[in-house]
Amino acid sequence: MKSFVYYLFAILFFGSLVILPAPFSCVFAGEFPTKPVTLVVPYRAGGGTDTMARILAKALKNELNQPVVVVNRKGGGGSVGASYLKNSAADGYTLMMGGDDIPTWNPMTQNVDFKLKDFRYLAALAEYQNALVTRSDKPYKTLDEMIAYSKEHPGLKYASQLPMDKKLIEILIEKNNLDWKMINVGGGSEMVQLLLGGKIDIAYSGGIYSRYPDKLTVLASLNKQRLAGAPSKPSLFETFGISMPSYVIFMAPAGIPDDVAKTLENALLKAGQSKDFKTIVEERLKAPVINISAAELETYMSKLNKQLQEMAK
């Protein structure tokens, strides 16, 4: 009430509108962000992506001067989180961190409500070390040994986390006439528990296996190239010409303002070079840190989408 009286007095006394302090100041539309940002992880808590996200959120907070809250929305190999993102407000306050297969491969193979064009691609900061892994005490240590063993011992149990890894393994099974049982798991942490507990024999992992160097062994790389932490193990691409996409990307709903997208891109690229993030990714997860801008990522995603369309056929 006092502020209003002061405002009215100023108009009457000075004969014009004057600029007043705090009570009548406003936040300009161009100021972003002015509230916490949500970072969606479309996988179960405790996995490799979730681990990266929680470290990155701290570095991102320093760049944006706002809290960054990590929220897990697991399901459908990332599709539940992507659907949530697509239907969020296009204001820059909701982002998602996940695999580049989610907006490309998932719409080709699942009944989902999103497509590649429904998102704005902001940056890529790391590369998953997609691998076929097993327990270190198993009698097979390589892909060839595992294939030979599974022919003599049919019924091995394989744990899949994503639609993409499931498709690759189905191709591997078909090409080698194997008898495997496919089991779907909700994320890396669940996979590790089942593998170490002897409930499954072989599994897909995006990188969390590197936390257990004495207990888990890489059989083959599922990336196009060999893995930095297991250079002696061949990739499926070398033998069978198949591989998984591997970038850890950040995206927002399509339609966010250009200046907001640029602010987020710059903040992500800087946060991705922070000491803590590089330590967790390179030293703990044994994965390379990358620094791919929005423009580069947009081009890459378009090309990847076309490549996967061919594979889907």
C-alpha positions as CSV (number, residue, x, y, z in Angstrom):
1,M,0.0,0.0,0.0
2,K,2.9,2.4,0.9
3,S,4.5,1.6,-2.5
4,F,1.3,2.6,-4.3
5,V,1.0,5.8,-2.4
6,Y,4.6,6.6,-3.2
7,Y,4.0,5.8,-6.9
8,L,0.9,8.0,-7.0
9,F,2.7,10.9,-5.3
10,A,5.6,10.7,-7.7
11,I,3.3,11.1,-10.7
12,L,1.4,14.0,-9.2
13,F,4.6,15.8,-7.9
14,F,6.8,15.3,-11.0
15,G,4.0,15.3,-13.5
16,S,5.3,12.2,-15.3
17,L,6.1,8.6,-14.7
18,V,9.4,7.9,-13.1
19,I,11.5,4.7,-12.7
20,L,11.2,3.4,-9.2
21,P,13.2,0.9,-7.3
22,A,12.4,-2.7,-6.2
23,P,8.6,-2.7,-5.8
24,F,8.0,-1.9,-9.5
25,S,11.1,-3.4,-11.1
26,C,10.5,-6.3,-13.5
27,V,12.4,-9.2,-15.0
28,F,13.1,-8.7,-18.7
29,A,12.0,-11.5,-21.0
30,G,15.5,-12.0,-22.3
31,E,16.9,-13.0,-18.8
32,F,17.3,-16.8,-18.7
33,P,17.2,-18.7,-16.6
34,T,15.3,-17.2,-13.7
35,K,14.3,-20.5,-12.0
36,P,15.7,-24.0,-11.6
37,V,16.2,-26.1,-14.7
38,T,15.1,-29.8,-14.8
39,L,17.5,-32.3,-16.4
40,V,15.6,-35.5,-17.4
41,V,17.5,-38.8,-17.4
42,P,15.4,-41.4,-19.2
43,Y,17.0,-44.3,-17.4
44,R,17.0,-45.8,-14.0
45,A,19.0,-44.1,-11.2
46,G,22.4,-45.4,-10.5
47,G,23.5,-46.2,-14.1
48,G,26.2,-44.5,-16.1
49,T,24.1,-41.8,-17.6
50,D,22.6,-41.0,-14.2
51,T,26.1,-40.8,-12.7
52,M,27.2,-38.4,-15.4
53,A,24.1,-36.3,-15.1
54,R,24.4,-35.7,-11.3
55,I,28.0,-34.5,-11.7
56,L,27.2,-32.4,-14.7
57,A,24.2,-30.8,-12.9
58,K,26.6,-29.2,-10.4
59,A,28.8,-27.7,-13.1
60,L,25.8,-26.6,-15.0
61,K,24.5,-24.8,-12.0
62,N,27.7,-22.7,-11.9
63,E,27.2,-21.7,-15.5
64,L,23.5,-20.9,-15.3
65,N,23.4,-19.5,-11.8
66,Q,20.4,-21.6,-11.1
67,P,19.9,-25.1,-9.6
68,V,19.7,-28.0,-12.0
69,V,17.5,-30.8,-10.8
70,V,18.0,-34.3,-12.1
71,V,14.8,-36.3,-12.6
72,N,14.7,-40.0,-13.7
73,R,11.9,-41.0,-16.0
74,K,12.8,-44.5,-17.1
75,G,11.0,-46.8,-19.5
76,G,10.9,-47.8,-23.1
77,G,14.6,-47.6,-23.6
78,G,14.4,-43.8,-23.1
79,S,11.0,-43.3,-24.8
80,V,9.2,-42.4,-21.6
81,G,11.6,-39.6,-20.9
82,A,11.6,-38.4,-24.5
83,S,7.8,-38.3,-24.5
84,Y,7.8,-36.3,-21.3
85,L,10.3,-33.8,-22.8
86,K,8.4,-33.4,-26.1
87,N,5.2,-32.5,-24.1
88,S,7.1,-30.1,-21.8
89,A,7.0,-26.3,-22.3
90,A,9.4,-25.1,-24.9
91,D,11.0,-22.6,-22.6
92,G,14.4,-24.1,-21.9
93,Y,13.6,-25.1,-18.4
94,T,13.3,-28.9,-19.2
95,L,16.2,-30.7,-20.9
96,M,17.0,-34.3,-21.4
97,M,20.4,-36.2,-21.4
98,G,20.5,-39.6,-23.0
99,G,21.5,-41.7,-26.0
100,D,21.4,-40.5,-29.6
101,D,19.4,-43.6,-30.4
102,I,16.3,-42.4,-28.5
103,P,15.0,-39.7,-31.0
104,T,16.3,-41.7,-34.0
105,W,15.9,-45.5,-33.5
106,N,13.0,-45.5,-31.0
107,P,10.4,-43.8,-33.3
108,M,11.3,-46.4,-36.0
109,T,10.8,-49.4,-33.8
110,Q,8.3,-48.3,-31.2
111,N,4.8,-46.8,-31.1
112,V,5.8,-43.4,-29.6
113,D,4.5,-39.9,-29.9
114,F,7.7,-38.2,-30.9
115,K,10.0,-37.9,-33.9
116,L,13.5,-36.6,-34.6
117,K,12.1,-33.1,-35.5
118,D,10.3,-32.8,-32.1
119,F,13.5,-31.8,-30.4
120,R,16.2,-29.1,-30.4
121,Y,19.6,-30.6,-30.2
122,L,22.0,-28.6,-27.9
123,A,25.3,-30.4,-27.5
124,A,27.0,-33.8,-27.1
125,L,29.5,-34.1,-24.2
126,A,30.5,-37.8,-23.9
127,E,30.5,-41.1,-25.8
128,Y,29.0,-44.2,-24.4
129,Q,31.3,-47.2,-24.3
130,N,28.7,-49.7,-25.5
131,A,29.8,-53.2,-24.8
132,L,28.8,-56.9,-24.6
133,V,29.9,-57.9,-21.1
134,T,30.0,-61.0,-18.9
135,R,31.4,-62.0,-15.5
136,S,35.1,-62.4,-15.3
137,D,34.8,-66.0,-14.0
138,K,33.0,-67.2,-17.1
139,P,34.9,-69.7,-19.3
140,Y,34.7,-67.3,-22.3
141,K,36.8,-64.1,-22.5
142,T,36.2,-63.1,-26.2
143,L,33.3,-62.9,-28.6
144,D,34.5,-65.9,-30.5
145,E,34.9,-68.0,-27.3
146,M,31.4,-66.9,-26.1
147,I,29.8,-67.9,-29.5
148,A,31.5,-71.3,-29.4
149,Y,30.5,-71.9,-25.8
150,S,26.9,-70.8,-26.3
151,K,26.5,-73.3,-29.2
152,E,27.6,-76.1,-26.8
153,H,25.5,-74.7,-24.0
154,P,22.2,-73.4,-25.4
155,G,19.9,-71.2,-23.4
156,L,22.3,-68.5,-22.2
157,K,20.5,-65.5,-20.8
158,Y,21.2,-62.0,-22.3
159,A,20.1,-58.8,-20.6
160,S,19.0,-56.0,-22.9
161,Q,18.4,-52.4,-21.8
162,L,17.5,-50.6,-25.0
163,P,15.6,-51.3,-28.3
164,M,18.9,-50.7,-30.1
165,D,21.1,-53.2,-28.3
166,K,18.2,-55.7,-28.5
167,K,18.2,-55.4,-32.3
168,L,21.9,-55.8,-32.6
169,I,21.9,-59.0,-30.5
170,E,19.0,-60.4,-32.4
171,I,21.1,-60.0,-35.6
172,L,24.1,-61.6,-33.8
173,I,21.9,-64.5,-32.7
174,E,20.5,-65.0,-36.2
175,K,23.8,-64.8,-38.0
176,N,25.4,-67.4,-35.6
177,N,22.3,-69.6,-35.1
178,L,22.4,-69.2,-31.3
179,D,19.9,-70.1,-28.7
180,W,19.7,-67.3,-26.2
181,K,17.0,-66.1,-23.9
182,M,16.3,-62.3,-24.0
183,I,15.7,-60.5,-20.7
184,N,14.8,-56.8,-20.5
185,V,16.2,-54.8,-17.6
186,G,15.6,-51.2,-16.6
187,G,19.1,-49.9,-16.5
188,G,22.8,-50.4,-15.8
189,S,22.5,-50.8,-12.1
190,E,19.9,-53.5,-12.4
191,M,21.9,-55.3,-15.1
192,V,25.0,-55.3,-12.8
193,Q,23.1,-56.8,-9.9
194,L,21.7,-59.6,-12.1
195,L,25.0,-60.3,-13.8
196,L,27.1,-60.4,-10.6
197,G,24.3,-62.4,-8.9
198,G,24.5,-65.1,-11.6
199,K,20.9,-64.5,-12.8
200,I,22.1,-63.7,-16.4
201,D,25.1,-64.7,-18.5
202,I,25.7,-61.9,-20.9
203,A,24.6,-58.3,-21.0
204,Y,24.6,-55.0,-22.8
205,S,26.3,-52.1,-20.9
206,G,26.7,-48.5,-21.8
207,G,29.7,-48.0,-19.5
208,I,28.9,-48.9,-15.9
209,Y,30.8,-52.1,-16.3
210,S,34.0,-50.1,-16.0
211,R,33.3,-49.7,-12.3
212,Y,33.9,-53.4,-11.8
213,P,37.2,-54.2,-13.6
214,D,37.9,-57.3,-11.5
215,K,34.4,-58.7,-11.8
216,L,33.2,-57.9,-15.3
217,T,34.8,-58.5,-18.7
218,V,34.2,-56.9,-22.1
219,L,33.6,-59.5,-24.8
220,A,33.1,-57.0,-27.7
221,S,32.5,-53.4,-28.5
222,L,29.1,-52.5,-29.7
223,N,30.4,-49.1,-31.0
224,K,31.6,-48.9,-34.5
225,Q,35.2,-48.6,-33.2
226,R,37.0,-50.5,-30.4
227,L,36.6,-49.2,-26.9
228,A,39.2,-47.0,-25.2
229,G,39.2,-49.3,-22.2
230,A,39.3,-52.6,-24.1
231,P,41.3,-52.0,-27.3
232,S,42.2,-55.7,-27.7
233,K,38.5,-56.7,-28.0
234,P,37.0,-56.3,-31.5
235,S,33.8,-54.5,-32.3
236,L,30.7,-56.2,-33.8
237,F,31.2,-53.9,-36.7
238,E,34.5,-55.5,-37.6
239,T,33.0,-58.9,-37.9
240,F,29.3,-58.4,-38.7
241,G,29.1,-54.8,-39.9
242,I,26.6,-53.7,-37.2
243,S,27.1,-51.1,-34.4
244,M,25.2,-48.8,-32.0
245,P,25.1,-45.0,-32.0
246,S,27.1,-43.8,-29.0
247,Y,26.8,-40.1,-28.3
248,V,25.5,-38.8,-25.0
249,I,23.3,-35.9,-26.2
250,F,21.4,-33.0,-24.7
251,M,18.1,-31.9,-26.2
252,A,15.1,-29.7,-25.5
253,P,11.6,-29.5,-26.9
254,A,11.5,-28.0,-30.4
255,G,10.4,-24.4,-30.5
256,I,12.5,-23.0,-27.6
257,P,13.8,-19.5,-28.4
258,D,17.1,-19.2,-30.2
259,D,18.7,-17.1,-27.5
260,V,17.7,-19.6,-24.8
261,A,19.0,-22.5,-26.9
262,K,22.3,-20.6,-27.3
263,T,22.6,-19.9,-23.6
264,L,22.0,-23.6,-22.8
265,E,24.5,-24.7,-25.5
266,N,27.2,-22.5,-24.2
267,A,26.6,-23.6,-20.6
268,L,26.6,-27.2,-21.5
269,L,29.8,-27.0,-23.5
270,K,31.6,-25.3,-20.6
271,A,30.1,-27.6,-17.9
272,G,31.3,-30.6,-20.0
273,Q,34.9,-29.4,-19.7
274,S,34.7,-29.1,-15.9
275,K,37.2,-31.0,-13.9
276,D,34.6,-33.1,-12.0
277,F,32.7,-34.1,-15.1
278,K,35.9,-35.1,-17.0
279,T,37.1,-37.1,-13.9
280,I,33.9,-39.1,-13.6
281,V,33.6,-39.8,-17.3
282,E,37.2,-40.4,-18.2
283,E,38.6,-42.0,-15.1
284,R,35.6,-43.7,-13.5
285,L,33.5,-44.7,-16.6
286,K,36.5,-44.9,-18.9
287,A,34.7,-43.0,-21.6
288,P,35.9,-40.1,-23.8
289,V,34.6,-36.6,-23.2
290,I,33.6,-34.9,-26.4
291,N,32.6,-31.3,-27.2
292,I,30.1,-31.2,-30.0
293,S,28.2,-28.0,-30.6
294,A,24.5,-27.7,-31.5
295,A,25.1,-27.1,-35.2
296,E,27.4,-30.1,-35.5
297,L,25.0,-32.2,-33.5
298,E,22.0,-31.3,-35.7
299,T,24.0,-32.4,-38.8
300,Y,25.1,-35.6,-37.1
301,M,21.6,-36.5,-35.9
302,S,20.1,-36.1,-39.4
303,K,22.8,-38.4,-40.9
304,L,22.4,-40.9,-38.1
305,N,18.6,-41.0,-38.7
306,K,19.1,-41.9,-42.3
307,Q,21.7,-44.6,-41.5
308,L,19.4,-46.2,-38.9
309,Q,16.4,-46.1,-41.3
310,E,18.5,-48.4,-43.6
311,M,19.3,-50.7,-40.7
312,A,15.6,-50.8,-39.6
313,K,14.6,-52.0,-43.1
